[in-house]
Amino acid sequence: MHSDDQTPDAANAASQGPSRRSFLKQTGGLLGVALAPPIASQAEALADKLAPASPILSGQINVSLNINGQAKNLRLEPRTTLLDTLREHLDLTGTKKGCDHGQCGACTVHIDGKRVNSCLTLAVMAQGKQITTIEGLAKGEELHPMQEAFLKHDGFQCGYCTPGQIMSGVACVKEGHATTDDQAREWMSGNICRCGAYPNILAAVREVANKG
């Protein structure tokens, strides 16, 4: 068989005109020619418009935070989390970095009185809000009742999760979610203690709830 011989199927395909593949290539090329200039010009115009003024493109932005009653003005990358801001930029290391995925609660802080995982919160999202960390819970030398209860009931072992447990416990009581043992367990379930000091933590939270 000669190299230029064709099978019946190939001959039929050739007689039917351009293949589907060649058709798509041709139409794709035409569409590319038709659409490319407008899209390219729009992208260039948008880039020219954003480049001079956008702080994000420069790498850092100004961030103003109110932390434990004090104003803090910082230059941060927009992606910086509140947790990293506290620990790396403000030396407030009481807030712990555990899983860094919002699953352990070690990084719990209060924003406008509500508990949040600071590892999942961008610092820029907290501007204009009241942020409270474990360092701001006591009043001078006077411990917060929850801190005193944790000491009284020995609600910690290694202590790594303790700041988050205390911050969550304070909010839990304030929310009215610690009226029973089961309720407190449920609403504190986002805070993990790998040492297993749960009975003592529960006793501390319930004592504060009962006094309130």
ChimeraX commands (.cxc) that place a marker at each C-alpha (Angstrom):
marker #1 position 0.00,0.00,0.00 radius 0.5
marker #1 position 1.36,3.43,-0.94 radius 0.5
marker #1 position 1.79,6.08,1.73 radius 0.5
marker #1 position -0.78,8.31,0.04 radius 0.5
marker #1 position -3.47,5.66,0.04 radius 0.5
marker #1 position -6.37,6.32,2.36 radius 0.5
marker #1 position -8.71,4.01,4.20 radius 0.5
marker #1 position -12.41,4.21,3.25 radius 0.5
marker #1 position -13.17,6.10,6.50 radius 0.5
marker #1 position -10.40,8.59,5.90 radius 0.5
marker #1 position -11.49,9.10,2.31 radius 0.5
marker #1 position -15.08,9.71,3.42 radius 0.5
marker #1 position -13.91,12.21,6.05 radius 0.5
marker #1 position -11.82,14.04,3.49 radius 0.5
marker #1 position -14.72,14.22,1.08 radius 0.5
marker #1 position -16.95,15.70,3.76 radius 0.5
marker #1 position -14.77,18.77,4.15 radius 0.5
marker #1 position -12.78,20.08,7.14 radius 0.5
marker #1 position -12.62,17.94,10.26 radius 0.5
marker #1 position -14.16,19.04,13.53 radius 0.5
marker #1 position -10.71,19.63,14.97 radius 0.5
marker #1 position -9.63,21.90,12.13 radius 0.5
marker #1 position -12.97,23.73,12.31 radius 0.5
marker #1 position -12.53,24.42,16.03 radius 0.5
marker #1 position -8.99,25.62,15.45 radius 0.5
marker #1 position -10.14,27.99,12.75 radius 0.5
marker #1 position -13.11,29.38,14.70 radius 0.5
marker #1 position -11.00,29.65,17.84 radius 0.5
marker #1 position -8.44,31.65,15.95 radius 0.5
marker #1 position -11.09,33.93,14.54 radius 0.5
marker #1 position -12.62,34.49,17.96 radius 0.5
marker #1 position -9.20,35.19,19.39 radius 0.5
marker #1 position -8.54,37.79,16.74 radius 0.5
marker #1 position -11.97,39.34,17.27 radius 0.5
marker #1 position -11.87,39.45,21.07 radius 0.5
marker #1 position -8.24,39.93,22.04 radius 0.5
marker #1 position -7.80,43.64,21.30 radius 0.5
marker #1 position -10.80,44.91,23.33 radius 0.5
marker #1 position -10.03,42.64,26.30 radius 0.5
marker #1 position -6.35,43.53,26.24 radius 0.5
marker #1 position -7.08,47.25,26.05 radius 0.5
marker #1 position -9.54,47.00,28.94 radius 0.5
marker #1 position -7.00,45.13,31.09 radius 0.5
marker #1 position -4.32,47.69,30.34 radius 0.5
marker #1 position -6.67,50.55,31.18 radius 0.5
marker #1 position -7.67,48.89,34.46 radius 0.5
marker #1 position -4.04,48.26,35.40 radius 0.5
marker #1 position -3.12,51.86,34.66 radius 0.5
marker #1 position -6.02,53.04,36.78 radius 0.5
marker #1 position -5.22,50.85,39.79 radius 0.5
marker #1 position -1.44,50.87,39.84 radius 0.5
marker #1 position -0.79,54.41,41.08 radius 0.5
marker #1 position -3.38,54.43,43.87 radius 0.5
marker #1 position -3.86,50.86,45.06 radius 0.5
marker #1 position -2.11,50.26,48.44 radius 0.5
marker #1 position -2.55,46.51,47.98 radius 0.5
marker #1 position -0.20,46.53,45.01 radius 0.5
marker #1 position 2.47,48.25,47.08 radius 0.5
marker #1 position 2.55,45.35,49.56 radius 0.5
marker #1 position 1.37,47.05,52.77 radius 0.5
marker #1 position -1.53,49.14,53.99 radius 0.5
marker #1 position -2.24,51.29,57.04 radius 0.5
marker #1 position -4.26,49.46,59.69 radius 0.5
marker #1 position -5.67,51.10,62.83 radius 0.5
marker #1 position -6.74,48.78,65.64 radius 0.5
marker #1 position -8.14,49.33,69.12 radius 0.5
marker #1 position -6.66,46.63,71.32 radius 0.5
marker #1 position -7.32,46.43,75.05 radius 0.5
marker #1 position -8.39,50.07,75.01 radius 0.5
marker #1 position -5.31,51.34,73.18 radius 0.5
marker #1 position -5.05,52.56,69.60 radius 0.5
marker #1 position -2.44,50.82,67.47 radius 0.5
marker #1 position -1.43,52.09,64.04 radius 0.5
marker #1 position 0.41,49.58,61.89 radius 0.5
marker #1 position 1.67,48.94,58.38 radius 0.5
marker #1 position 0.65,45.43,57.39 radius 0.5
marker #1 position 0.18,43.24,54.39 radius 0.5
marker #1 position -3.56,42.95,53.70 radius 0.5
marker #1 position -3.42,39.18,54.24 radius 0.5
marker #1 position -1.99,39.46,57.79 radius 0.5
marker #1 position -4.22,37.72,60.31 radius 0.5
marker #1 position -5.22,39.30,63.59 radius 0.5
marker #1 position -3.39,36.49,65.38 radius 0.5
marker #1 position -0.08,37.21,63.64 radius 0.5
marker #1 position -0.61,40.93,64.16 radius 0.5
marker #1 position -0.99,40.43,67.90 radius 0.5
marker #1 position 1.94,38.07,68.28 radius 0.5
marker #1 position 4.43,39.25,65.66 radius 0.5
marker #1 position 3.76,42.98,65.47 radius 0.5
marker #1 position 2.48,43.94,68.93 radius 0.5
marker #1 position 4.23,41.39,71.16 radius 0.5
marker #1 position 0.91,40.30,72.68 radius 0.5
marker #1 position 1.85,36.64,72.86 radius 0.5
marker #1 position -0.81,35.59,75.35 radius 0.5
marker #1 position -3.02,34.69,72.39 radius 0.5
marker #1 position -1.67,31.33,71.23 radius 0.5
marker #1 position -1.22,29.91,67.76 radius 0.5
marker #1 position -2.36,26.31,67.89 radius 0.5
marker #1 position -3.74,24.71,64.75 radius 0.5
marker #1 position -3.88,27.99,62.76 radius 0.5
marker #1 position -7.00,26.59,61.07 radius 0.5
marker #1 position -9.75,27.68,63.47 radius 0.5
marker #1 position -10.17,24.21,64.96 radius 0.5
marker #1 position -8.59,24.39,68.43 radius 0.5
marker #1 position -9.65,27.75,69.89 radius 0.5
marker #1 position -6.24,28.60,71.37 radius 0.5
marker #1 position -6.29,31.94,69.54 radius 0.5
marker #1 position -9.70,33.08,70.84 radius 0.5
marker #1 position -10.08,36.82,71.40 radius 0.5
marker #1 position -13.07,39.13,71.75 radius 0.5
marker #1 position -14.12,41.54,69.03 radius 0.5
marker #1 position -16.87,43.88,70.20 radius 0.5
marker #1 position -17.48,41.43,73.03 radius 0.5
marker #1 position -17.91,38.38,70.81 radius 0.5
marker #1 position -15.41,35.53,70.72 radius 0.5
marker #1 position -13.64,34.90,67.46 radius 0.5
marker #1 position -10.76,32.80,66.21 radius 0.5
marker #1 position -8.09,35.38,65.50 radius 0.5
marker #1 position -6.25,32.98,63.17 radius 0.5
marker #1 position -9.20,33.17,60.77 radius 0.5
marker #1 position -9.70,36.92,61.06 radius 0.5
marker #1 position -7.75,39.40,58.95 radius 0.5
marker #1 position -6.46,42.37,60.91 radius 0.5
marker #1 position -8.04,44.79,58.41 radius 0.5
marker #1 position -11.44,43.26,59.22 radius 0.5
marker #1 position -11.14,44.38,62.84 radius 0.5
marker #1 position -10.61,48.07,62.17 radius 0.5
marker #1 position -13.01,50.30,64.07 radius 0.5
marker #1 position -13.85,47.52,66.52 radius 0.5
marker #1 position -12.95,46.86,70.15 radius 0.5
marker #1 position -10.48,43.99,70.44 radius 0.5
marker #1 position -9.80,42.34,73.80 radius 0.5
marker #1 position -7.05,39.79,74.35 radius 0.5
marker #1 position -6.13,37.80,77.43 radius 0.5
marker #1 position -3.72,40.61,78.38 radius 0.5
marker #1 position -6.62,43.05,78.60 radius 0.5
marker #1 position -8.95,40.91,80.68 radius 0.5
marker #1 position -7.60,41.79,84.12 radius 0.5
marker #1 position -7.86,45.26,85.65 radius 0.5
marker #1 position -4.31,45.99,86.68 radius 0.5
marker #1 position -3.40,43.47,89.38 radius 0.5
marker #1 position -7.05,42.45,89.80 radius 0.5
marker #1 position -7.73,39.26,87.90 radius 0.5
marker #1 position -10.96,38.68,86.03 radius 0.5
marker #1 position -13.31,36.30,87.91 radius 0.5
marker #1 position -12.78,33.69,85.17 radius 0.5
marker #1 position -9.03,33.85,85.64 radius 0.5
marker #1 position -9.44,33.43,89.39 radius 0.5
marker #1 position -11.78,30.47,88.84 radius 0.5
marker #1 position -9.27,28.75,86.55 radius 0.5
marker #1 position -6.62,29.11,89.25 radius 0.5
marker #1 position -8.99,27.89,91.96 radius 0.5
marker #1 position -10.11,24.80,90.02 radius 0.5
marker #1 position -6.73,24.13,88.41 radius 0.5
marker #1 position -8.30,24.42,84.98 radius 0.5
marker #1 position -5.08,23.84,83.09 radius 0.5
marker #1 position -2.03,21.59,82.84 radius 0.5
marker #1 position 0.42,22.66,80.15 radius 0.5
marker #1 position -1.42,26.00,79.95 radius 0.5
marker #1 position -1.13,26.44,76.20 radius 0.5
marker #1 position -4.88,26.42,75.56 radius 0.5
marker #1 position -5.68,28.34,78.75 radius 0.5
marker #1 position -5.85,31.91,77.35 radius 0.5
marker #1 position -8.28,30.79,74.66 radius 0.5
marker #1 position -10.28,28.73,77.15 radius 0.5
marker #1 position -10.59,31.72,79.48 radius 0.5
marker #1 position -11.56,34.13,76.71 radius 0.5
marker #1 position -14.14,31.69,75.39 radius 0.5
marker #1 position -15.43,31.00,78.90 radius 0.5
marker #1 position -15.97,34.71,79.60 radius 0.5
marker #1 position -17.94,35.13,76.38 radius 0.5
marker #1 position -19.85,31.89,76.95 radius 0.5
marker #1 position -21.10,33.12,80.32 radius 0.5
marker #1 position -21.93,36.55,78.90 radius 0.5
marker #1 position -23.93,34.92,76.11 radius 0.5
marker #1 position -25.95,32.93,78.66 radius 0.5
marker #1 position -24.63,29.66,77.29 radius 0.5
marker #1 position -23.30,28.22,80.54 radius 0.5
marker #1 position -26.48,27.70,82.55 radius 0.5
marker #1 position -25.97,23.92,82.73 radius 0.5
marker #1 position -23.00,21.58,82.48 radius 0.5
marker #1 position -24.19,20.18,79.16 radius 0.5
marker #1 position -24.79,23.61,77.70 radius 0.5
marker #1 position -21.36,24.84,78.76 radius 0.5
marker #1 position -19.74,21.75,77.25 radius 0.5
marker #1 position -21.56,22.32,73.98 radius 0.5
marker #1 position -20.75,26.02,73.68 radius 0.5
marker #1 position -17.13,25.52,74.77 radius 0.5
marker #1 position -16.60,22.58,72.43 radius 0.5
marker #1 position -14.62,24.72,70.00 radius 0.5
marker #1 position -11.83,25.03,72.55 radius 0.5
marker #1 position -9.65,21.94,72.73 radius 0.5
marker #1 position -7.50,20.95,75.73 radius 0.5
marker #1 position -5.05,18.25,74.68 radius 0.5
marker #1 position -4.15,17.63,78.33 radius 0.5
marker #1 position -7.75,16.68,79.09 radius 0.5
marker #1 position -8.43,19.20,81.86 radius 0.5
marker #1 position -12.06,19.49,80.81 radius 0.5
marker #1 position -13.70,18.71,84.20 radius 0.5
marker #1 position -11.72,21.50,85.86 radius 0.5
marker #1 position -12.37,23.92,83.01 radius 0.5
marker #1 position -16.07,23.16,83.23 radius 0.5
marker #1 position -16.04,23.71,87.00 radius 0.5
marker #1 position -14.41,27.12,86.54 radius 0.5
marker #1 position -16.84,28.26,83.86 radius 0.5
marker #1 position -19.87,27.05,85.77 radius 0.5
marker #1 position -18.76,28.75,88.98 radius 0.5
marker #1 position -18.51,32.12,87.23 radius 0.5
marker #1 position -21.83,31.53,85.52 radius 0.5
marker #1 position -23.54,30.71,88.83 radius 0.5
marker #1 position -22.11,33.82,90.49 radius 0.5
marker #1 position -23.27,35.99,87.63 radius 0.5
marker link #1:1,2 radius 0.2
marker link #1:2,3 radius 0.2
marker link #1:3,4 radius 0.2
marker link #1:4,5 radius 0.2
marker link #1:5,6 radius 0.2
marker link #1:6,7 radius 0.2
marker link #1:7,8 radius 0.2
marker link #1:8,9 radius 0.2
marker link #1:9,10 radius 0.2
marker link #1:10,11 radius 0.2
marker link #1:11,12 radius 0.2
marker link #1:12,13 radius 0.2
marker link #1:13,14 radius 0.2
marker link #1:14,15 radius 0.2
marker link #1:15,16 radius 0.2
marker link #1:16,17 radius 0.2
marker link #1:17,18 radius 0.2
marker link #1:18,19 radius 0.2
marker link #1:19,20 radius 0.2
marker link #1:20,21 radius 0.2
marker link #1:21,22 radius 0.2
marker link #1:22,23 radius 0.2
marker link #1:23,24 radius 0.2
marker link #1:24,25 radius 0.2
marker link #1:25,26 radius 0.2
marker link #1:26,27 radius 0.2
marker link #1:27,28 radius 0.2
marker link #1:28,29 radius 0.2
marker link #1:29,30 radius 0.2
marker link #1:30,31 radius 0.2
marker link #1:31,32 radius 0.2
marker link #1:32,33 radius 0.2
marker link #1:33,34 radius 0.2
marker link #1:34,35 radius 0.2
marker link #1:35,36 radius 0.2
marker link #1:36,37 radius 0.2
marker link #1:37,38 radius 0.2
marker link #1:38,39 radius 0.2
marker link #1:39,40 radius 0.2
marker link #1:40,41 radius 0.2
marker link #1:41,42 radius 0.2
marker link #1:42,43 radius 0.2
marker link #1:43,44 radius 0.2
marker link #1:44,45 radius 0.2
marker link #1:45,46 radius 0.2
marker link #1:46,47 radius 0.2
marker link #1:47,48 radius 0.2
marker link #1:48,49 radius 0.2
marker link #1:49,50 radius 0.2
marker link #1:50,51 radius 0.2
marker link #1:51,52 radius 0.2
marker link #1:52,53 radius 0.2
marker link #1:53,54 radius 0.2
marker link #1:54,55 radius 0.2
marker link #1:55,56 radius 0.2
marker link #1:56,57 radius 0.2
marker link #1:57,58 radius 0.2
marker link #1:58,59 radius 0.2
marker link #1:59,60 radius 0.2
marker link #1:60,61 radius 0.2
marker link #1:61,62 radius 0.2
marker link #1:62,63 radius 0.2
marker link #1:63,64 radius 0.2
marker link #1:64,65 radius 0.2
marker link #1:65,66 radius 0.2
marker link #1:66,67 radius 0.2
marker link #1:67,68 radius 0.2
marker link #1:68,69 radius 0.2
marker link #1:69,70 radius 0.2
marker link #1:70,71 radius 0.2
marker link #1:71,72 radius 0.2
marker link #1:72,73 radius 0.2
marker link #1:73,74 radius 0.2
marker link #1:74,75 radius 0.2
marker link #1:75,76 radius 0.2
marker link #1:76,77 radius 0.2
marker link #1:77,78 radius 0.2
marker link #1:78,79 radius 0.2
marker link #1:79,80 radius 0.2
marker link #1:80,81 radius 0.2
marker link #1:81,82 radius 0.2
marker link #1:82,83 radius 0.2
marker link #1:83,84 radius 0.2
marker link #1:84,85 radius 0.2
marker link #1:85,86 radius 0.2
marker link #1:86,87 radius 0.2
marker link #1:87,88 radius 0.2
marker link #1:88,89 radius 0.2
marker link #1:89,90 radius 0.2
marker link #1:90,91 radius 0.2
marker link #1:91,92 radius 0.2
marker link #1:92,93 radius 0.2
marker link #1:93,94 radius 0.2
marker link #1:94,95 radius 0.2
marker link #1:95,96 radius 0.2
marker link #1:96,97 radius 0.2
marker link #1:97,98 radius 0.2
marker link #1:98,99 radius 0.2
marker link #1:99,100 radius 0.2
marker link #1:100,101 radius 0.2
marker link #1:101,102 radius 0.2
marker link #1:102,103 radius 0.2
marker link #1:103,104 radius 0.2
marker link #1:104,105 radius 0.2
marker link #1:105,106 radius 0.2
marker link #1:106,107 radius 0.2
marker link #1:107,108 radius 0.2
marker link #1:108,109 radius 0.2
marker link #1:109,110 radius 0.2
marker link #1:110,111 radius 0.2
marker link #1:111,112 radius 0.2
marker link #1:112,113 radius 0.2
marker link #1:113,114 radius 0.2
marker link #1:114,115 radius 0.2
marker link #1:115,116 radius 0.2
marker link #1:116,117 radius 0.2
marker link #1:117,118 radius 0.2
marker link #1:118,119 radius 0.2
marker link #1:119,120 radius 0.2
marker link #1:120,121 radius 0.2
marker link #1:121,122 radius 0.2
marker link #1:122,123 radius 0.2
marker link #1:123,124 radius 0.2
marker link #1:124,125 radius 0.2
marker link #1:125,126 radius 0.2
marker link #1:126,127 radius 0.2
marker link #1:127,128 radius 0.2
marker link #1:128,129 radius 0.2
marker link #1:129,130 radius 0.2
marker link #1:130,131 radius 0.2
marker link #1:131,132 radius 0.2
marker link #1:132,133 radius 0.2
marker link #1:133,134 radius 0.2
marker link #1:134,135 radius 0.2
marker link #1:135,136 radius 0.2
marker link #1:136,137 radius 0.2
marker link #1:137,138 radius 0.2
marker link #1:138,139 radius 0.2
marker link #1:139,140 radius 0.2
marker link #1:140,141 radius 0.2
marker link #1:141,142 radius 0.2
marker link #1:142,143 radius 0.2
marker link #1:143,144 radius 0.2
marker link #1:144,145 radius 0.2
marker link #1:145,146 radius 0.2
marker link #1:146,147 radius 0.2
marker link #1:147,148 radius 0.2
marker link #1:148,149 radius 0.2
marker link #1:149,150 radius 0.2
marker link #1:150,151 radius 0.2
marker link #1:151,152 radius 0.2
marker link #1:152,153 radius 0.2
marker link #1:153,154 radius 0.2
marker link #1:154,155 radius 0.2
marker link #1:155,156 radius 0.2
marker link #1:156,157 radius 0.2
marker link #1:157,158 radius 0.2
marker link #1:158,159 radius 0.2
marker link #1:159,160 radius 0.2
marker link #1:160,161 radius 0.2
marker link #1:161,162 radius 0.2
marker link #1:162,163 radius 0.2
marker link #1:163,164 radius 0.2
marker link #1:164,165 radius 0.2
marker link #1:165,166 radius 0.2
marker link #1:166,167 radius 0.2
marker link #1:167,168 radius 0.2
marker link #1:168,169 radius 0.2
marker link #1:169,170 radius 0.2
marker link #1:170,171 radius 0.2
marker link #1:171,172 radius 0.2
marker link #1:172,173 radius 0.2
marker link #1:173,174 radius 0.2
marker link #1:174,175 radius 0.2
marker link #1:175,176 radius 0.2
marker link #1:176,177 radius 0.2
marker link #1:177,178 radius 0.2
marker link #1:178,179 radius 0.2
marker link #1:179,180 radius 0.2
marker link #1:180,181 radius 0.2
marker link #1:181,182 radius 0.2
marker link #1:182,183 radius 0.2
marker link #1:183,184 radius 0.2
marker link #1:184,185 radius 0.2
marker link #1:185,186 radius 0.2
marker link #1:186,187 radius 0.2
marker link #1:187,188 radius 0.2
marker link #1:188,189 radius 0.2
marker link #1:189,190 radius 0.2
marker link #1:190,191 radius 0.2
marker link #1:191,192 radius 0.2
marker link #1:192,193 radius 0.2
marker link #1:193,194 radius 0.2
marker link #1:194,195 radius 0.2
marker link #1:195,196 radius 0.2
marker link #1:196,197 radius 0.2
marker link #1:197,198 radius 0.2
marker link #1:198,199 radius 0.2
marker link #1:199,200 radius 0.2
marker link #1:200,201 radius 0.2
marker link #1:201,202 radius 0.2
marker link #1:202,203 radius 0.2
marker link #1:203,204 radius 0.2
marker link #1:204,205 radius 0.2
marker link #1:205,206 radius 0.2
marker link #1:206,207 radius 0.2
marker link #1:207,208 radius 0.2
marker link #1:208,209 radius 0.2
marker link #1:209,210 radius 0.2
marker link #1:210,211 radius 0.2
marker link #1:211,212 radius 0.2
view
